[in-house]
Amino acid sequence: MKLTILGCYAATPRTFTNPTSQILDIKNRLFLIDCGEGTQVQLRKNKIRFSKINHVFISHLHGDHFFGLVGLVSTFTLLNRTTDLHIYGPKGIKEIIKLQLRLSNSWTNYGLFFHELESLESEIIFEDDKVLVKTIPLKHRVYTNGFLFQEKLGDRKLNLDAVQNYEIESCYYQKIKNGKDIALEDGRIIANDKLTFDPIPAKNYAFCSDTAYNEEILPIIENIDVLYHESTFLQSEENLAKKTLHSTAKEAATIALKANAKQLVLGHYSTRYENIGLFKEEAETIFPSVLLADDGKSFEF
């Protein structure tokens, strides 16, 4: 599981920082999460293939989280994209993007599908044979969701020594990896656990930005492998966090601790701070395993 931060700063883009956008590579699926201004430039800088992005998840309709979307949609057309693109976001995202495309006479030459979200409860919004995605209802000034990405368990791993010892033909290997017992020609039944090892444990990732401190999300993200949680402010500006429905680094760490997360990644820093290292220092007073997101940084988990 690889996370690439394209942008992780709040509010406005600057010459050296970008608003929220990130790529999650999980089970060889590339998911674009939020799409602030400059996202497609950051995709190029980080050498991420546009053609591999088929699903875009927009947390909410504040500009620093989706103003780059119509540009990316238009660029896909100029690149002669033919693969369908699916966009998941709050109700209204379809109207906003289609209005811009209509008034600029810039219709796509590929299938553009919108999945608009309204529920205040967590719901499954995407699922295939390898990955499942759920919403994480957040508490912000407009309707906002985070997203929980869950790997599905893969096949069991063949114990080749055992398989060869029983002289099992290779045509049965996939059946064995699928967890099935095998009947030998002499009538013996070989239990699957004698022929395989457990699959690699499935991983999961939770994206939570933007939100006030909100313990209601804890049951959804319990025991999460990696939690990205916004930390717009330091605790010294707690009053601003409460006023704007954002979180402090200390509050993000408290959520990680109570969720029993394995790893916390901080981001969405206010540009008032010159040293983002202060966020890590503050969070580590509560939770020990803290990483700082920064533009262009990648993490493998």
C-alpha positions as CSV (number, residue, x, y, z in Angstrom):
1,M,0.0,0.0,0.0
2,K,1.6,3.3,-1.1
3,L,0.4,6.8,-0.3
4,T,1.7,9.7,-2.4
5,I,1.0,13.2,-1.1
6,L,0.4,15.6,-3.9
7,G,-0.7,18.5,-1.7
8,C,-1.5,18.7,2.1
9,Y,-1.8,22.4,3.0
10,A,-5.0,24.3,3.9
11,A,-6.8,27.0,2.1
12,T,-4.8,28.6,-0.8
13,P,-2.0,27.2,-3.1
14,R,1.4,28.9,-2.8
15,T,4.5,28.6,-5.0
16,F,5.9,25.9,-2.7
17,T,2.8,24.3,-1.2
18,N,-0.3,22.8,-2.6
19,P,-3.9,22.2,-1.4
20,T,-5.2,18.7,-0.6
21,S,-4.8,15.9,-3.0
22,Q,-3.3,12.4,-2.7
23,I,-2.9,9.1,-4.5
24,L,-3.5,5.8,-2.8
25,D,-2.0,2.8,-4.6
26,I,-3.7,-0.2,-3.0
27,K,-3.8,-3.7,-4.6
28,N,-2.6,-2.2,-7.9
29,R,-5.6,0.2,-7.9
30,L,-4.8,4.0,-8.0
31,F,-7.4,6.2,-6.2
32,L,-7.2,9.9,-6.3
33,I,-8.4,11.5,-3.1
34,D,-9.4,15.1,-3.3
35,C,-8.3,17.3,-6.2
36,G,-7.2,20.8,-5.1
37,E,-5.7,23.3,-7.6
38,G,-2.5,22.1,-9.2
39,T,-3.3,18.4,-8.8
40,Q,-2.5,17.5,-12.4
41,V,0.9,19.4,-12.2
42,Q,1.7,17.4,-9.1
43,L,0.7,14.2,-10.8
44,R,3.2,14.9,-13.5
45,K,5.9,15.9,-11.0
46,N,5.4,12.6,-9.2
47,K,5.4,10.6,-12.4
48,I,1.9,9.2,-11.8
49,R,0.2,7.9,-15.0
50,F,-3.0,9.8,-15.6
51,S,-4.4,6.7,-17.4
52,K,-4.3,4.6,-14.2
53,I,-6.7,7.0,-12.4
54,N,-10.3,5.7,-12.8
55,H,-11.8,6.7,-9.5
56,V,-11.8,10.1,-7.8
57,F,-13.0,10.7,-4.3
58,I,-14.0,14.3,-3.2
59,S,-14.4,14.8,0.5
60,H,-16.4,18.1,0.3
61,L,-17.1,21.1,-1.8
62,H,-14.6,23.6,-0.4
63,G,-12.4,24.9,-3.2
64,D,-9.1,23.7,-1.8
65,H,-10.4,20.1,-2.1
66,F,-11.9,20.1,-5.6
67,F,-11.0,23.2,-7.7
68,G,-8.5,21.1,-9.7
69,L,-11.1,18.6,-10.8
70,V,-12.6,20.2,-13.9
71,G,-9.0,20.9,-15.2
72,L,-8.1,17.3,-14.7
73,V,-11.3,16.1,-16.4
74,S,-10.6,18.4,-19.3
75,T,-7.0,17.2,-19.6
76,F,-8.2,13.6,-19.8
77,T,-10.2,14.6,-22.9
78,L,-7.1,16.3,-24.5
79,L,-5.2,13.1,-23.8
80,N,-7.8,11.1,-25.8
81,R,-8.9,9.1,-22.8
82,T,-11.4,6.3,-23.5
83,T,-11.7,4.7,-20.1
84,D,-14.6,5.6,-17.9
85,L,-14.0,8.0,-15.0
86,H,-16.0,7.7,-11.8
87,I,-16.3,10.6,-9.4
88,Y,-17.6,10.2,-5.8
89,G,-18.5,13.3,-3.9
90,P,-21.2,15.4,-2.2
91,K,-24.5,16.1,-4.0
92,G,-23.8,19.1,-6.2
93,I,-20.5,17.9,-7.6
94,K,-22.2,16.8,-10.8
95,E,-23.9,20.1,-11.4
96,I,-20.7,22.1,-10.8
97,I,-18.5,20.1,-13.1
98,K,-21.1,19.6,-15.9
99,L,-21.9,23.4,-15.8
100,Q,-18.3,24.2,-16.5
101,L,-18.0,21.6,-19.2
102,R,-21.2,22.8,-20.9
103,L,-20.4,26.5,-20.8
104,S,-16.9,25.9,-22.2
105,N,-18.2,23.4,-24.8
106,S,-15.7,20.9,-23.4
107,W,-17.6,17.6,-23.2
108,T,-15.6,14.5,-22.5
109,N,-15.0,11.8,-25.1
110,Y,-15.1,9.2,-22.4
111,G,-17.7,8.0,-19.9
112,L,-17.9,10.4,-16.9
113,F,-20.0,9.0,-14.0
114,F,-20.9,10.8,-10.8
115,H,-21.8,9.1,-7.6
116,E,-23.3,11.8,-5.4
117,L,-23.3,11.3,-1.7
118,E,-25.9,12.5,0.8
119,S,-26.0,10.0,3.6
120,L,-25.1,11.0,7.2
121,E,-24.2,7.4,7.9
122,S,-21.2,5.4,6.7
123,E,-22.0,3.5,3.5
124,I,-20.1,1.4,0.9
125,I,-19.6,3.5,-2.2
126,F,-17.1,1.3,-4.2
127,E,-16.3,-2.4,-4.2
128,D,-14.5,-4.8,-6.5
129,D,-12.8,-8.1,-6.0
130,K,-9.8,-6.5,-4.2
131,V,-10.8,-3.3,-2.5
132,L,-13.8,-1.9,-0.6
133,V,-14.4,1.8,0.1
134,K,-16.7,3.3,2.7
135,T,-17.5,6.8,3.7
136,I,-16.5,8.3,7.1
137,P,-19.0,11.0,8.0
138,L,-17.1,14.0,9.3
139,K,-18.0,17.2,11.1
140,H,-17.3,20.3,9.1
141,R,-18.9,23.5,7.9
142,V,-20.4,21.8,4.9
143,Y,-21.4,18.2,4.2
144,T,-18.1,16.2,4.4
145,N,-17.0,12.6,4.2
146,G,-13.7,10.9,4.8
147,F,-13.0,7.6,3.1
148,L,-12.0,4.2,4.4
149,F,-10.1,2.0,1.9
150,Q,-10.1,-1.7,2.9
151,E,-8.1,-4.4,1.1
152,K,-9.8,-7.7,0.7
153,L,-7.8,-10.8,1.7
154,G,-5.9,-12.3,-1.2
155,D,-5.5,-15.9,-2.1
156,R,-3.8,-18.3,0.3
157,K,-0.1,-19.0,-0.4
158,L,0.9,-22.4,-1.8
159,N,3.2,-24.6,0.3
160,L,5.0,-25.9,-2.7
161,D,6.9,-28.6,-0.7
162,A,3.6,-30.0,0.6
163,V,1.9,-29.8,-2.7
164,Q,4.7,-31.6,-4.5
165,N,5.0,-34.2,-1.6
166,Y,1.4,-35.2,-2.4
167,E,2.1,-35.1,-6.1
168,I,-0.8,-32.7,-6.8
169,E,-1.1,-31.6,-10.4
170,S,-0.6,-27.9,-11.1
171,C,-4.2,-27.6,-12.5
172,Y,-5.4,-27.7,-8.9
173,Y,-3.2,-25.0,-7.6
174,Q,-5.7,-22.2,-8.0
175,K,-8.4,-24.3,-6.3
176,I,-6.0,-24.8,-3.4
177,K,-5.1,-21.1,-3.2
178,N,-8.9,-20.4,-3.1
179,G,-9.0,-22.4,0.2
180,K,-10.4,-25.7,-1.0
181,D,-9.4,-29.1,0.3
182,I,-8.1,-31.6,-2.3
183,A,-9.1,-35.2,-2.9
184,L,-6.3,-37.5,-4.0
185,E,-6.8,-40.4,-6.4
186,D,-6.5,-42.9,-3.5
187,G,-9.5,-41.3,-1.8
188,R,-7.6,-39.3,0.9
189,I,-8.8,-35.8,1.6
190,I,-5.9,-33.3,2.2
191,A,-7.0,-30.3,4.3
192,N,-6.2,-27.0,2.8
193,D,-4.2,-25.8,5.8
194,K,-1.7,-28.6,5.1
195,L,-1.1,-27.3,1.6
196,T,-1.1,-23.5,2.1
197,F,0.1,-20.7,4.3
198,D,-2.2,-17.8,5.4
199,P,-2.5,-14.9,2.9
200,I,-0.7,-11.7,3.5
201,P,-2.8,-9.7,6.0
202,A,-5.2,-7.2,4.4
203,K,-4.4,-3.5,5.1
204,N,-6.6,-0.5,5.4
205,Y,-6.3,3.3,5.1
206,A,-8.6,6.1,6.5
207,F,-8.6,9.6,5.0
208,C,-10.1,12.2,7.4
209,S,-10.0,15.8,6.2
210,D,-11.6,18.3,7.0
211,T,-13.2,17.8,10.4
212,A,-13.6,19.0,13.9
213,Y,-12.6,16.6,16.7
214,N,-15.2,13.9,16.4
215,E,-15.2,10.7,18.4
216,E,-18.2,9.4,16.4
217,I,-15.9,8.1,13.7
218,L,-14.0,5.8,16.1
219,P,-16.1,2.7,15.5
220,I,-15.5,3.1,11.7
221,I,-11.8,3.4,11.9
222,E,-11.1,1.1,14.9
223,N,-7.8,-0.7,14.6
224,I,-6.9,1.1,11.3
225,D,-3.5,0.5,9.9
226,V,-2.9,4.0,8.6
227,L,-5.0,7.1,9.6
228,Y,-4.5,10.4,7.7
229,H,-6.1,13.0,9.9
230,E,-6.2,16.7,9.3
231,S,-4.3,18.9,11.8
232,T,-5.0,22.4,10.5
233,F,-3.9,24.1,13.8
234,L,-1.7,23.6,16.8
235,Q,-3.3,23.5,20.2
236,S,-2.3,27.1,20.8
237,E,-5.0,28.0,18.2
238,E,-7.6,25.6,19.6
239,N,-10.1,28.5,19.5
240,L,-9.7,28.8,15.8
241,A,-10.1,25.1,15.3
242,K,-13.4,25.1,17.1
243,K,-14.6,28.2,15.2
244,T,-13.8,26.8,11.8
245,L,-14.6,23.1,12.6
246,H,-11.0,21.9,12.1
247,S,-8.7,19.9,14.3
248,T,-5.4,20.4,16.1
249,A,-2.5,18.1,16.0
250,K,-3.2,17.0,19.6
251,E,-6.8,16.2,18.7
252,A,-5.8,14.2,15.6
253,A,-3.4,12.2,17.8
254,T,-6.1,11.6,20.4
255,I,-8.4,10.2,17.7
256,A,-5.5,7.9,16.5
257,L,-4.9,6.7,20.1
258,K,-8.6,6.0,20.8
259,A,-9.0,4.2,17.4
260,N,-6.0,2.0,18.2
261,A,-4.4,3.1,14.9
262,K,-1.0,1.7,14.0
263,Q,0.2,4.8,12.2
264,L,-1.0,8.4,12.1
265,V,-0.2,10.8,9.2
266,L,-0.8,14.5,9.8
267,G,-1.7,17.0,7.1
268,H,-3.9,20.0,6.0
269,Y,-1.6,22.4,7.8
270,S,-2.6,26.1,8.1
271,T,-0.1,28.2,6.1
272,R,0.3,30.4,9.2
273,Y,3.0,28.0,10.5
274,E,6.5,28.1,9.1
275,N,7.7,24.9,10.8
276,I,5.4,21.8,10.3
277,G,7.7,19.9,12.6
278,L,5.8,21.5,15.5
279,F,2.7,19.4,14.5
280,K,4.7,16.1,14.9
281,E,6.1,17.3,18.2
282,E,2.6,18.1,19.6
283,A,1.0,14.9,18.3
284,E,3.7,12.7,19.8
285,T,2.9,13.9,23.3
286,I,-0.3,11.8,22.8
287,F,0.4,9.1,20.1
288,P,3.9,7.6,19.4
289,S,3.8,6.7,15.7
290,V,3.4,10.0,13.8
291,L,4.4,10.9,10.2
292,L,4.2,14.3,8.6
293,A,2.6,14.5,5.2
294,D,4.3,17.0,2.8
295,D,4.0,17.7,-0.9
296,G,5.7,15.1,-3.0
297,K,6.3,12.7,-0.1
298,S,5.4,9.0,-0.5
299,F,4.9,6.4,2.2
300,E,4.8,2.7,1.8
301,F,3.0,0.6,4.4
